[in-house]
Amino acid sequence: MNVIFPASVVLSLYKKVFRVKRTVVEHWSGYLPDDGSYKGSALKHFTKKCISGASKIWHVSHFKKQL
């Protein structure tokens, strides 16, 4: 997925119904401190939930991996 939220809501349900593993490839630059788009309790809640339930997390850059 390109941006975790709102896709994470649907994928969480999909994972429960079909019992499949989920991997995340994150591209969104909104998590970078310079961007400042990572705001709001719903966004943070669903992002953390999706990340914690993922089997593997892929990062598109070494810089984002450090965050």
The first five atom37 places (N, CA, C, CB, O) and aatype in JSON, in Angstrom:
{
  "aatype": [12, 2, 19, 9, 13, 14, 0, 15, 19, 19, 10, 15, 10, 18, 11, 11, 19, 13, 1, 19, 11, 1, 16, 19, 19, 6, 8, 17, 15, 7, 18, 10, 14, 3, 3, 7, 15, 18, 11, 7, 15, 0, 10, 11, 8, 13, 16, 11, 11, 4, 9, 15, 7, 0, 15, 11, 9, 17, 8, 19, 15, 8, 13, 11, 11, 5, 10],
  "atom_mask": [
    [1, 1, 1, 1, 1],
    [1, 1, 1, 1, 1],
    [1, 1, 1, 1, 1],
    [1, 1, 1, 1, 1],
    [1, 1, 1, 1, 1],
    [1, 1, 1, 1, 1],
    [1, 1, 1, 1, 1],
    [1, 1, 1, 1, 1],
    [1, 1, 1, 1, 1],
    [1, 1, 1, 1, 1],
    [1, 1, 1, 1, 1],
    [1, 1, 1, 1, 1],
    [1, 1, 1, 1, 1],
    [1, 1, 1, 1, 1],
    [1, 1, 1, 1, 1],
    [1, 1, 1, 1, 1],
    [1, 1, 1, 1, 1],
    [1, 1, 1, 1, 1],
    [1, 1, 1, 1, 1],
    [1, 1, 1, 1, 1],
    [1, 1, 1, 1, 1],
    [1, 1, 1, 1, 1],
    [1, 1, 1, 1, 1],
    [1, 1, 1, 1, 1],
    [1, 1, 1, 1, 1],
    [1, 1, 1, 1, 1],
    [1, 1, 1, 1, 1],
    [1, 1, 1, 1, 1],
    [1, 1, 1, 1, 1],
    [1, 1, 1, 0, 1],
    [1, 1, 1, 1, 1],
    [1, 1, 1, 1, 1],
    [1, 1, 1, 1, 1],
    [1, 1, 1, 1, 1],
    [1, 1, 1, 1, 1],
    [1, 1, 1, 0, 1],
    [1, 1, 1, 1, 1],
    [1, 1, 1, 1, 1],
    [1, 1, 1, 1, 1],
    [1, 1, 1, 0, 1],
    [1, 1, 1, 1, 1],
    [1, 1, 1, 1, 1],
    [1, 1, 1, 1, 1],
    [1, 1, 1, 1, 1],
    [1, 1, 1, 1, 1],
    [1, 1, 1, 1, 1],
    [1, 1, 1, 1, 1],
    [1, 1, 1, 1, 1],
    [1, 1, 1, 1, 1],
    [1, 1, 1, 1, 1],
    [1, 1, 1, 1, 1],
    [1, 1, 1, 1, 1],
    [1, 1, 1, 0, 1],
    [1, 1, 1, 1, 1],
    [1, 1, 1, 1, 1],
    [1, 1, 1, 1, 1],
    [1, 1, 1, 1, 1],
    [1, 1, 1, 1, 1],
    [1, 1, 1, 1, 1],
    [1, 1, 1, 1, 1],
    [1, 1, 1, 1, 1],
    [1, 1, 1, 1, 1],
    [1, 1, 1, 1, 1],
    [1, 1, 1, 1, 1],
    [1, 1, 1, 1, 1],
    [1, 1, 1, 1, 1],
    [1, 1, 1, 1, 1]
  ],
  "atom_positions": [
    [[0.83, -1.17, 0.0], [0.0, 0.0, 0.0], [0.88, 1.24, 0.0], [-0.95, 0.0, 1.2], [1.97, 1.23, 0.57]],
    [[0.43, 2.27, -0.61], [1.21, 3.49, -0.69], [1.09, 4.29, 0.61], [0.75, 4.34, -1.88], [2.09, 4.78, 1.12]],
    [[-0.1, 4.41, 1.14], [-0.33, 5.09, 2.4], [-1.11, 4.13, 3.29], [-1.1, 6.46, 2.2], [-2.14, 3.6, 2.86]],
    [[-0.65, 3.91, 4.5], [-1.24, 2.89, 5.37], [-2.71, 3.16, 5.69], [-0.45, 2.8, 6.66], [-3.53, 2.25, 5.61]],
    [[-3.05, 4.38, 6.04], [-4.43, 4.7, 6.38], [-5.06, 5.45, 5.22], [-4.51, 5.54, 7.68], [-4.45, 6.41, 4.75]],
    [[-6.21, 5.09, 4.73], [-7.27, 4.25, 5.28], [-7.24, 2.78, 4.81], [-8.58, 4.84, 4.92], [-8.09, 2.0, 5.23]],
    [[-6.3, 2.41, 3.97], [-6.25, 1.03, 3.47], [-6.09, 0.02, 4.59], [-5.11, 0.88, 2.47], [-6.56, -1.12, 4.47]],
    [[-5.45, 0.41, 5.68], [-5.21, -0.53, 6.78], [-6.51, -1.02, 7.42], [-4.35, 0.12, 7.84], [-6.55, -2.13, 7.94]],
    [[-7.55, -0.23, 7.37], [-8.83, -0.63, 7.95], [-9.39, -1.83, 7.18], [-9.84, 0.55, 7.94], [-9.81, -2.82, 7.78]],
    [[-9.38, -1.73, 5.87], [-9.89, -2.81, 5.02], [-8.98, -4.03, 5.1], [-10.02, -2.34, 3.56], [-9.47, -5.16, 5.16]],
    [[-7.68, -3.83, 5.1], [-6.74, -4.95, 5.13], [-6.8, -5.71, 6.45], [-5.34, -4.45, 4.89], [-6.6, -6.92, 6.46]],
    [[-7.07, -5.04, 7.53], [-7.21, -5.71, 8.82], [-8.4, -6.68, 8.79], [-7.39, -4.69, 9.96], [-8.31, -7.79, 9.3]],
    [[-9.49, -6.24, 8.2], [-10.66, -7.1, 8.07], [-10.37, -8.26, 7.12], [-11.87, -6.29, 7.58], [-10.77, -9.4, 7.39]],
    [[-9.69, -8.0, 6.03], [-9.32, -9.02, 5.05], [-8.45, -10.09, 5.7], [-8.59, -8.38, 3.86], [-8.63, -11.28, 5.46]],
    [[-7.5, -9.66, 6.51], [-6.6, -10.59, 7.18], [-7.38, -11.5, 8.13], [-5.51, -9.83, 7.95], [-7.11, -12.7, 8.21]],
    [[-8.34, -10.95, 8.85], [-9.13, -11.76, 9.79], [-10.01, -12.77, 9.07], [-9.99, -10.85, 10.66], [-10.11, -13.92, 9.5]],
    [[-10.64, -12.35, 7.98], [-11.56, -13.23, 7.26], [-10.82, -14.35, 6.54], [-12.38, -12.41, 6.26], [-11.22, -15.51, 6.62]],
    [[-9.74, -14.02, 5.83], [-9.05, -14.99, 4.99], [-7.81, -15.61, 5.65], [-8.66, -14.35, 3.7], [-7.2, -16.52, 5.11]],
    [[-7.46, -15.11, 6.82], [-6.31, -15.62, 7.58], [-5.03, -15.69, 6.74], [-6.64, -17.01, 8.14], [-4.41, -16.74, 6.61]],
    [[-4.68, -14.57, 6.18], [-3.48, -14.47, 5.36], [-2.48, -13.53, 6.04], [-3.82, -13.96, 3.93], [-2.85, -12.7, 6.87]],
    [[-1.21, -13.68, 5.68], [-0.19, -12.77, 6.19], [-0.23, -11.47, 5.41], [1.23, -13.42, 6.1], [-0.66, -11.42, 4.26]],
    [[0.22, -10.43, 6.07], [0.2, -9.11, 5.43], [1.59, -8.5, 5.51], [-0.85, -8.16, 6.09], [2.22, -8.51, 6.57]],
    [[2.07, -7.99, 4.39], [3.31, -7.24, 4.39], [2.99, -5.8, 4.0], [4.36, -7.87, 3.41], [2.01, -5.53, 3.31]],
    [[3.82, -4.89, 4.44], [3.6, -3.47, 4.19], [4.82, -2.9, 3.48], [3.32, -2.7, 5.51], [5.95, -3.08, 3.93]],
    [[4.58, -2.21, 2.38], [5.62, -1.43, 1.7], [5.19, 0.02, 1.82], [5.81, -1.87, 0.17], [4.2, 0.43, 1.22]],
    [[5.92, 0.78, 2.59], [5.51, 2.15, 2.89], [6.27, 3.15, 2.04], [5.71, 2.46, 4.37], [7.5, 3.16, 2.01]],
    [[5.51, 4.02, 1.34], [6.09, 5.03, 0.45], [5.81, 6.45, 0.91], [5.56, 4.84, -0.96], [6.46, 7.39, 0.44]],
    [[4.88, 6.62, 1.8], [4.37, 7.96, 2.12], [5.42, 8.8, 2.82], [3.12, 7.86, 2.98], [6.02, 8.37, 3.8]],
    [[5.65, 10.0, 2.32], [6.63, 10.89, 2.93], [6.04, 11.68, 4.1], [7.18, 11.86, 1.88], [6.75, 12.45, 4.74]],
    [[4.77, 11.5, 4.37], [4.12, 12.2, 5.47], [4.65, 11.83, 6.84], [0.0, 0.0, 0.0], [4.46, 12.57, 7.8]],
    [[5.33, 10.68, 6.95], [5.92, 10.29, 8.23], [7.21, 11.04, 8.53], [6.19, 8.8, 8.25], [7.68, 11.03, 9.67]],
    [[7.77, 11.67, 7.55], [9.02, 12.4, 7.75], [8.74, 13.65, 8.6], [9.66, 12.79, 6.38], [7.75, 14.34, 8.38]],
    [[9.62, 13.95, 9.55], [9.4, 15.11, 10.42], [9.28, 16.42, 9.66], [10.54, 15.22, 11.42], [8.55, 17.32, 10.08]],
    [[9.98, 16.55, 8.56], [9.93, 17.79, 7.77], [8.57, 17.99, 7.1], [11.02, 17.79, 6.71], [8.17, 19.13, 6.84]],
    [[7.86, 16.92, 6.82], [6.58, 17.0, 6.13], [5.48, 17.48, 7.07], [6.2, 15.64, 5.53], [4.74, 18.41, 6.74]],
    [[5.36, 16.87, 8.24], [4.37, 17.29, 9.22], [2.95, 16.82, 8.98], [0.0, 0.0, 0.0], [2.03, 17.33, 9.61]],
    [[2.75, 15.88, 8.07], [1.39, 15.4, 7.76], [0.91, 14.28, 8.67], [1.34, 14.94, 6.34], [-0.27, 13.93, 8.64]],
    [[1.79, 13.72, 9.47], [1.43, 12.6, 10.33], [0.8, 13.14, 11.61], [2.67, 11.71, 10.67], [1.46, 13.26, 12.64]],
    [[-0.49, 13.48, 11.51], [-1.23, 14.08, 12.62], [-2.59, 13.4, 12.76], [-1.4, 15.59, 12.41], [-3.1, 12.81, 11.8]],
    [[-3.16, 13.49, 13.92], [-4.5, 12.98, 14.16], [-4.49, 11.63, 14.84], [0.0, 0.0, 0.0], [-3.69, 10.75, 14.51]],
    [[-5.39, 11.47, 15.78], [-5.43, 10.23, 16.56], [-5.87, 9.03, 15.74], [-6.35, 10.4, 17.74], [-5.35, 7.93, 15.95]],
    [[-6.81, 9.19, 14.81], [-7.26, 8.06, 13.98], [-6.13, 7.57, 13.09], [-8.48, 8.47, 13.12], [-5.9, 6.37, 12.98]],
    [[-5.43, 8.49, 12.46], [-4.3, 8.12, 11.59], [-3.23, 7.37, 12.37], [-3.69, 9.37, 10.93], [-2.75, 6.33, 11.92]],
    [[-2.87, 7.87, 13.53], [-1.83, 7.24, 14.33], [-2.29, 5.88, 14.88], [-1.42, 8.16, 15.49], [-1.5, 4.94, 14.92]],
    [[-3.53, 5.77, 15.29], [-4.06, 4.51, 15.82], [-4.02, 3.41, 14.75], [-5.5, 4.71, 16.32], [-3.48, 2.33, 15.0]],
    [[-4.58, 3.69, 13.58], [-4.64, 2.67, 12.53], [-3.27, 2.36, 11.95], [-5.57, 3.13, 11.43], [-3.02, 1.22, 11.53]],
    [[-2.39, 3.33, 11.9], [-1.03, 3.08, 11.42], [-0.31, 2.11, 12.36], [-0.23, 4.4, 11.3], [0.3, 1.14, 11.91]],
    [[-0.39, 2.37, 13.65], [0.27, 1.49, 14.63], [-0.34, 0.09, 14.59], [0.15, 2.08, 16.05], [0.38, -0.9, 14.68]],
    [[-1.64, 0.01, 14.47], [-2.32, -1.28, 14.43], [-1.9, -2.08, 13.19], [-3.85, -1.08, 14.44], [-1.65, -3.28, 13.28]],
    [[-1.83, -1.43, 12.05], [-1.44, -2.09, 10.81], [0.01, -2.57, 10.87], [-1.64, -1.16, 9.62], [0.32, -3.69, 10.46]],
    [[0.88, -1.72, 11.37], [2.3, -2.07, 11.46], [2.51, -3.23, 12.41], [3.12, -0.86, 11.91], [3.3, -4.13, 12.13]],
    [[1.81, -3.22, 13.54], [2.0, -4.28, 14.52], [1.48, -5.63, 14.02], [1.3, -3.92, 15.83], [1.97, -6.67, 14.46]],
    [[0.52, -5.63, 13.11], [-0.02, -6.87, 12.57], [0.65, -7.36, 11.31], [0.0, 0.0, 0.0], [0.27, -8.4, 10.77]],
    [[1.64, -6.63, 10.83], [2.3, -7.01, 9.57], [3.35, -8.08, 9.8], [2.94, -5.78, 8.92], [4.05, -8.08, 10.81]],
    [[3.46, -8.99, 8.86], [4.48, -10.03, 8.92], [5.85, -9.47, 8.54], [4.11, -11.19, 8.0], [6.87, -9.92, 9.05]],
    [[5.86, -8.5, 7.64], [7.11, -7.9, 7.15], [6.83, -6.46, 6.78], [7.69, -8.68, 5.93], [5.76, -6.15, 6.24]],
    [[7.77, -5.58, 7.06], [7.66, -4.17, 6.68], [8.83, -3.85, 5.76], [7.65, -3.23, 7.93], [9.99, -4.02, 6.12]],
    [[8.51, -3.38, 4.58], [9.53, -2.99, 3.59], [9.59, -1.46, 3.54], [9.2, -3.58, 2.17], [8.56, -0.79, 3.55]],
    [[10.79, -0.94, 3.49], [10.99, 0.52, 3.43], [11.58, 0.87, 2.07], [11.93, 1.01, 4.59], [12.41, 0.12, 1.54]],
    [[11.17, 1.98, 1.52], [11.65, 2.37, 0.2], [12.98, 3.12, 0.26], [10.61, 3.23, -0.48], [13.61, 3.33, -0.77]],
    [[13.4, 3.5, 1.46], [14.69, 4.17, 1.59], [15.29, 3.89, 2.97], [14.54, 5.7, 1.36], [14.57, 3.61, 3.92]],
    [[16.58, 3.96, 3.05], [17.26, 3.75, 4.33], [16.88, 4.85, 5.32], [18.8, 3.72, 4.14], [16.77, 4.58, 6.52]],
    [[16.67, 6.06, 4.84], [16.29, 7.18, 5.69], [14.97, 6.91, 6.4], [16.19, 8.47, 4.87], [14.85, 7.14, 7.6]],
    [[13.96, 6.41, 5.66], [12.65, 6.14, 6.26], [12.72, 4.97, 7.23], [11.62, 5.84, 5.17], [11.97, 4.92, 8.21]],
    [[13.61, 4.04, 6.98], [13.77, 2.91, 7.89], [14.21, 3.37, 9.26], [14.78, 1.91, 7.32], [13.84, 2.77, 10.27]],
    [[15.0, 4.42, 9.33], [15.51, 4.94, 10.59], [14.42, 5.61, 11.42], [16.62, 5.93, 10.32], [14.59, 5.77, 12.63]],
    [[13.31, 5.99, 10.81], [12.23, 6.65, 11.54], [11.51, 5.61, 12.31], [11.26, 7.4, 10.62], [10.55, 5.92, 13.01]]
  ]
}
